[in-house]
Amino acid sequence: MMEWMEGLAPAWTPGWVLSIIVLAAGALAALAIHQAVVAGVRKAMARRDEFWRELVRRTRRPTRLAALIVGLGVAAPLARLGAAPLDALSRALLIGFIVLCGWTALTALDIAELIYTRRFRIDVEDNLLARKHLTQTNILRRTIAALIVVLTVAFALMTFSGVRQYGVSLLASAGAAGIIAGLALQPFLTNLIAGIQIATTQPIRIDDAVIVEGEWGRIEEISSTYVVVKLWDWRRMVLPLTYFIQKPFQNWTRESASLIGTAMLYVDYSTPIEPLRRKLSEIAAGSKLWDGDVVNLAVTDLTERTMQVRCLVSARNAGEAFDLRCEVREKMLAYLQAEMPRALPRDRFDLSGART
């Protein structure tokens, strides 16, 4: 090919220009073939489901890089490069191949996660199993992805002799270097290990209802180093993974999404309890938030002025339990005001012994 181009090119054309043309021709030919193959595959997959279309879309860039590496690798021997340019191109192709391997591994990891998690739906009423698997795959994917990136960068740097010698010298003096590196990476490694613990033991999952630092919210995101909790007022609380391993917190959906809500009433001692109990059952039965499981009313405490009456009602999840508690408070208060006004807390004064 080089002789053919030399015959066509003018006599004054430098040899390095012809070499670049050969390399460019190899790269363009590889990219053209790749484009044609991708177009054909897209057309064939057009009638398939969304997963296959997403698979083609995600693998397009890695396969393009692979085609470019193959094209340059085939054209390099034909370009008659000198020793130094050939060595530089070979090193660049080797680095490109290493990056391609890492990129392919990340893409395969994403596709594997997609294949696994598409079987589970989190937008249904009973999504405990789905949240469990989603949390595990999310954390493990991020951990493995971080490991793949580190290994890819390490292998790419090892292609340079200077870096390789520096690494050998570091290994020779691994005492101080190991201590310094360990101290510097301690927070990252601690959170990474905590992420693996959370993925296996699962004290929290995606969309769990939790109380942390005195705030109620839901687990919105679990990364490789931190957790994002979406609070009830849409604020986001960001906590390290180690928080959920080392500190106590409340998880309202650990085993089941169903919860029992509590509403407290404070009434006068003369208040009859049975009508309140019937009214609570009536309110629960008429509410679409009640799951039909638990409804109970009992006197739980006595103070010097009032009785403390506890209303218990159950709901399918934390959000509905909170709304149901508010509904019970409002309707019980309205009932007391309309039907039993004397049941509201009041002060008594005995004036029988007062002077006239």
C-alpha positions in Angstrom: 0.0 0.0 0.0 2.9 2.3 0.8 4.5 1.7 -2.6 1.2 2.4 -4.3 0.8 5.7 -2.6 4.4 6.7 -3.3 3.7 6.1 -7.0 0.6 8.4 -6.9 2.0 11.1 -4.7 4.3 13.9 -6.1 8.0 13.3 -5.7 8.3 16.2 -3.2 5.8 14.7 -0.8 7.5 13.9 2.6 7.4 10.3 3.8 5.8 11.1 7.1 2.8 12.7 5.3 2.3 9.4 3.5 2.5 7.5 6.7 -0.1 9.7 8.3 -2.3 9.2 5.3 -2.0 5.5 5.6 -2.9 5.6 9.3 -5.8 7.9 8.7 -7.1 5.7 5.9 -6.9 2.6 8.2 -8.7 4.5 11.0 -11.4 5.9 8.6 -12.0 2.5 7.1 -12.4 0.9 10.5 -14.8 3.6 11.6 -16.8 3.3 8.4 -17.1 -0.5 8.8 -18.1 0.0 12.4 -20.8 2.6 11.4 -22.2 0.2 8.8 -22.3 -2.7 11.3 -23.9 -0.6 14.0 -26.6 0.7 11.5 -27.3 -2.9 10.5 -27.6 -4.1 14.1 -29.8 -1.1 15.0 -32.1 -1.9 12.1 -32.3 -5.5 13.2 -32.9 -4.6 16.8 -35.5 -2.0 16.0 -38.4 -4.4 16.6 -36.8 -5.9 19.8 -37.7 -4.7 23.3 -36.2 -1.7 25.0 -33.4 -3.8 26.6 -31.8 -4.8 23.3 -32.0 -1.2 22.0 -30.3 0.0 25.2 -27.7 -2.7 24.8 -26.8 -1.6 21.3 -26.6 2.1 22.5 -24.3 1.4 25.4 -21.9 -0.8 23.4 -21.6 1.6 20.5 -18.7 3.7 21.9 -16.6 0.8 23.2 -16.9 -1.0 19.9 -16.0 2.2 18.0 -12.8 2.4 20.1 -12.1 -1.3 19.4 -12.5 -0.7 15.6 -10.2 2.3 15.7 -7.5 0.3 17.6 -7.8 -2.6 15.1 -7.7 -0.2 12.1 -4.6 1.6 13.4 -3.0 -1.7 14.3 -3.5 -3.0 10.8 -2.3 0.2 9.1 0.8 0.7 11.3 3.0 -2.0 9.6 2.0 -0.6 6.2 2.9 3.0 7.1 6.7 2.4 7.3 7.1 4.4 10.5 10.4 5.0 12.1 11.5 3.2 15.3 10.5 6.1 17.6 7.1 6.9 16.0 6.3 3.2 15.8 7.1 2.8 19.5 4.9 5.8 20.4 2.0 4.5 18.3 2.4 1.0 19.8 2.4 2.4 23.3 -0.7 4.5 22.5 -2.5 1.5 21.0 -1.6 -0.5 24.1 -3.0 2.2 26.4 -6.1 2.3 24.2 -6.5 -1.4 24.5 -6.2 -1.2 28.3 -8.8 1.6 28.4 -11.0 -0.5 26.1 -10.8 -3.4 28.4 -11.7 -1.2 31.4 -14.5 0.5 29.4 -15.8 -2.9 28.2 -15.8 -4.2 31.8 -17.8 -1.1 33.0 -20.3 -1.5 30.2 -20.7 -5.2 30.9 -21.2 -4.3 34.5 -23.9 -1.8 33.7 -25.6 -4.3 31.3 -25.5 -7.0 33.9 -27.1 -4.7 36.5 -29.8 -3.8 33.9 -30.5 -7.4 33.2 -30.7 -8.3 36.9 -32.7 -5.3 38.1 -35.3 -5.2 35.3 -37.0 -8.2 36.9 -37.9 -6.2 40.0 -40.4 -3.3 40.2 -40.1 -0.7 42.9 -43.3 1.2 42.0 -45.6 -1.5 43.5 -47.2 -1.6 46.9 -45.1 -4.6 48.3 -41.6 -3.7 47.0 -39.5 -5.0 49.9 -37.8 -7.7 47.8 -37.3 -5.3 44.9 -35.6 -2.7 47.2 -33.5 -5.4 48.7 -32.0 -6.5 45.4 -31.8 -3.0 44.0 -29.7 -1.9 47.0 -27.4 -4.8 46.7 -26.8 -4.4 43.0 -26.4 -0.7 43.3 -23.7 -0.8 46.0 -21.8 -3.8 44.5 -21.9 -2.2 41.0 -20.4 1.0 42.4 -17.7 -0.9 44.3 -16.7 -3.0 41.4 -16.7 0.0 39.1 -14.3 1.8 41.3 -12.1 -1.2 41.4 -12.1 -1.5 37.6 -11.2 2.2 37.2 -8.3 1.9 39.6 -7.0 -1.2 37.9 -7.3 0.3 34.4 -5.4 3.4 35.5 -2.8 1.3 37.2 -2.2 -0.9 34.1 -2.1 2.1 31.8 0.5 3.8 34.0 2.6 0.6 34.1 3.2 0.9 30.4 5.6 3.7 31.1 9.0 2.5 32.3 9.5 5.5 34.5 6.3 4.8 36.4 7.1 1.1 36.6 10.5 1.8 38.1 8.9 4.3 40.6 6.5 1.6 41.6 9.3 -0.9 42.2 11.1 1.7 44.4 7.9 2.3 46.3 7.6 -1.4 46.9 11.2 -1.6 48.1 10.4 1.1 50.7 6.9 -0.1 51.5 7.2 0.6 55.2 6.7 4.4 55.3 4.9 4.5 52.0 2.4 1.9 53.1 1.6 3.7 56.3 1.2 7.1 54.6 -1.0 5.6 51.8 -3.1 3.7 54.4 -3.7 6.8 56.5 -4.6 8.9 53.4 -7.0 6.2 52.0 -8.5 5.3 55.4 -11.8 7.3 55.0 -12.3 6.0 51.5 -11.5 2.4 52.4 -13.6 2.5 55.5 -16.6 3.7 53.6 -15.9 1.1 50.8 -15.9 -1.7 53.4 -19.0 -0.2 55.0 -20.7 -0.3 51.6 -20.0 -4.0 51.2 -21.4 -4.5 54.7 -24.5 -2.6 53.9 -24.9 -4.5 50.6 -24.7 -7.9 52.4 -26.5 -7.2 55.7 -28.8 -4.4 54.4 -29.6 -2.3 57.5 -30.9 0.2 54.9 -32.3 -0.2 51.4 -33.3 2.2 48.6 -36.6 3.9 49.5 -36.5 2.8 53.1 -38.2 5.2 55.6 -35.7 6.2 58.2 -35.2 8.6 61.1 -31.6 10.0 61.2 -30.4 12.9 63.3 -33.9 13.5 64.5 -35.2 13.9 60.9 -37.7 11.7 59.0 -36.9 10.8 55.3 -36.4 8.2 52.7 -33.2 6.6 51.4 -32.8 8.2 48.0 -29.3 7.1 46.9 -26.6 4.8 48.2 -23.2 5.5 46.6 -19.9 3.8 47.2 -19.0 6.4 50.0 -22.2 8.2 51.1 -26.0 7.9 51.5 -28.5 10.6 50.4 -31.6 10.8 52.6 -34.5 12.8 51.1 -36.2 14.4 54.1 -39.9 15.0 54.4 -39.6 18.7 53.3 -37.5 17.7 50.2 -34.2 18.7 51.8 -31.3 16.2 51.3 -29.2 14.9 54.1 -25.9 13.4 53.0 -24.3 10.9 55.4 -21.2 8.7 55.1 -21.8 5.0 54.8 -20.1 4.4 58.1 -22.9 6.3 59.8 -25.3 3.5 59.3 -22.8 0.9 60.6 -21.6 2.8 63.7 -24.6 4.9 64.9 -28.1 4.0 65.9 -31.0 5.1 63.6 -34.6 4.1 63.0 -35.6 2.1 60.0 -39.4 2.0 59.6 -39.4 -0.4 56.7 -36.7 -2.9 57.6 -38.9 -6.0 57.3 -42.2 -4.6 56.2 -43.6 -1.3 54.9 -46.7 -1.5 57.2 -46.6 0.7 60.3 -48.7 1.5 63.3 -49.4 5.2 63.7 -50.0 6.8 67.1 -52.2 9.8 67.9 -52.4 11.2 71.4 -55.5 12.9 72.9 -55.7 14.7 76.3 -59.2 14.8 77.7 -60.9 15.5 81.0 -61.4 12.9 83.7 -65.1 12.9 83.1 -64.8 11.8 79.5 -66.4 8.4 78.7 -63.9 6.2 76.9 -66.2 3.8 75.0 -67.7 6.5 72.7 -64.2 7.6 71.8 -63.3 4.0 71.0 -66.3 3.6 68.7 -65.6 6.9 67.0 -62.0 5.8 66.3 -63.1 2.6 64.8 -65.6 4.5 62.6 -62.9 7.0 61.5 -60.5 4.1 60.6 -63.1 2.1 58.7 -64.0 5.2 56.6 -60.4 6.1 55.7 -58.8 4.8 52.5 -55.4 5.0 54.3 -56.2 2.3 56.9 -55.1 -1.2 56.0 -57.8 -2.9 58.0 -55.3 -4.5 60.5 -54.9 -2.5 63.8 -57.2 0.0 65.4 -57.2 0.5 69.2 -57.8 3.1 71.8 -56.6 3.0 75.4 -55.9 5.3 78.4 -52.1 5.2 78.7 -51.4 7.8 81.4 -53.0 10.1 84.0 -51.8 13.5 84.9 -53.1 15.9 87.6 -55.4 17.5 85.0 -56.1 15.1 82.1 -56.2 11.6 80.9 -53.8 10.6 78.1 -55.7 8.6 75.4 -53.6 6.8 72.8 -55.2 6.0 69.4 -53.5 3.3 67.3 -54.1 2.8 63.6 -52.1 0.8 61.0 -51.3 1.7 57.4 -49.6 0.2 54.5 -46.5 2.4 54.6 -44.8 5.2 56.5 -46.3 8.0 54.3 -49.9 6.7 54.7 -49.3 6.1 58.4 -48.3 9.8 58.9 -51.4 11.0 56.9 -53.7 8.7 58.8 -52.4 9.9 62.2 -53.1 13.5 61.1 -56.6 12.5 59.9 -57.4 10.7 63.2 -56.3 13.7 65.3 -58.4 16.2 63.2 -61.5 14.0 63.2 -61.3 13.0 66.9 -60.8 16.7 67.8 -63.8 17.7 65.7 -65.8 15.0 67.4 -64.9 16.2 70.9 -65.7 19.8 70.0 -69.1 18.9 68.5 -70.4 16.0 70.6 -68.4 16.1 73.8 -67.3 19.7 74.5 -67.0 19.0 78.2 -64.4 16.3 77.5 -61.8 19.0 76.6 -59.2 19.7 79.2 -60.4 22.2 81.8 -59.4 23.5 85.3 -61.7 23.1 88.3 -62.0 25.4 91.3 -63.8 24.5 94.5 -65.6 27.6 95.8 -67.8 25.8 98.4 -65.7 27.0 101.3 -65.2 30.6 100.0 -66.5 33.5 102.0 -69.6 35.2 100.8 
